[in-house]
Amino acid sequence: MVIPLPSPDDHSWPAEPDSPGPADEDARLAAVVARRLGGDPAVRHERVRVSVQNRVVILTGIVADPRARRAAGELAWEVADVVDVCNALRLAEPGRPRR
């Protein structure tokens, strides 16, 4: 495939690349939230999965206690550009190993 280069006088081509699309923004937000969770002592050792869809953070997995669940949700809310957080984290049942 050949892509023609614009001539210097051709102003029909955008001067700057397009802004990132929604999928790029969701991936960026997921990475930021995951980094924040990994850096927090209350959540660092928990098995939390982070996904983002249309700037809504979805937290899934199993955590040891309510404090870790609450901390994960609060950390996700603190990330700029997040519009909502679905905290679907479940508490581990006592006596059952976490997976």
C-alpha positions in Angstrom: 0.0 0.0 0.0 1.2 3.5 -0.9 0.3 6.5 1.2 1.0 9.7 -0.5 2.8 12.4 1.4 1.1 15.8 1.4 2.7 18.7 -0.3 3.6 21.7 1.8 0.8 23.7 0.2 -1.8 21.0 0.9 -3.8 22.1 4.0 -6.4 19.3 3.8 -4.2 17.1 6.0 -4.5 17.7 9.8 -1.5 19.5 11.3 -1.5 17.3 14.4 -2.6 13.7 14.8 -6.1 12.9 16.0 -6.8 12.9 19.7 -6.9 9.5 21.3 -10.1 7.6 20.9 -12.3 6.3 23.7 -10.5 2.9 23.8 -7.1 4.6 24.2 -8.5 6.7 27.1 -10.0 3.7 28.8 -6.7 1.8 28.6 -4.9 4.8 30.0 -7.3 5.1 32.9 -7.0 1.4 33.6 -3.3 1.7 33.8 -3.4 4.7 36.1 -5.9 3.0 38.5 -3.9 -0.2 38.5 -0.7 1.8 39.4 -2.5 3.6 42.2 -3.9 0.3 43.6 -0.4 -1.3 43.4 1.1 1.6 45.4 -1.4 1.5 48.2 -0.5 -0.7 51.3 -4.1 -1.6 51.9 -4.7 -2.9 48.4 -1.2 -3.8 47.2 -1.4 -7.6 48.0 -5.0 -8.1 47.0 -6.1 -9.7 43.7 -8.0 -6.9 42.1 -8.8 -6.8 38.4 -9.2 -3.3 36.9 -11.2 -2.7 33.7 -12.5 0.5 32.2 -15.4 1.0 29.8 -16.4 4.5 28.7 -14.4 6.0 31.6 -16.2 3.8 34.2 -13.8 1.8 36.3 -14.9 -1.7 37.1 -13.1 -3.4 40.0 -13.5 -7.2 40.4 -11.8 -9.9 42.4 -11.7 -11.0 46.0 -10.2 -8.9 48.9 -9.4 -9.9 52.5 -11.4 -7.2 54.3 -13.8 -4.4 53.9 -11.0 -1.8 54.4 -9.2 -3.0 51.3 -12.5 -3.0 49.3 -13.3 0.6 50.4 -9.7 1.8 49.8 -9.7 0.3 46.2 -12.9 2.1 45.4 -11.7 5.4 46.8 -8.4 5.2 45.0 -10.2 4.6 41.7 -12.5 7.6 42.3 -9.5 9.9 42.9 -8.2 9.3 39.3 -8.8 12.3 37.1 -11.3 11.7 34.2 -13.0 8.7 35.9 -16.8 9.3 35.7 -18.0 6.4 37.8 -16.7 3.4 39.7 -18.3 0.0 39.9 -16.8 -1.7 43.0 -17.7 -5.3 42.4 -15.0 -6.6 44.8 -16.1 -9.5 47.0 -14.9 -10.3 50.5 -13.0 -13.5 51.0 -15.0 -16.1 53.0 -13.3 -16.8 56.3 -11.3 -20.1 56.1 -11.3 -20.3 52.3 -8.1 -19.6 50.4 -8.2 -16.7 48.0 -7.6 -17.5 44.3 
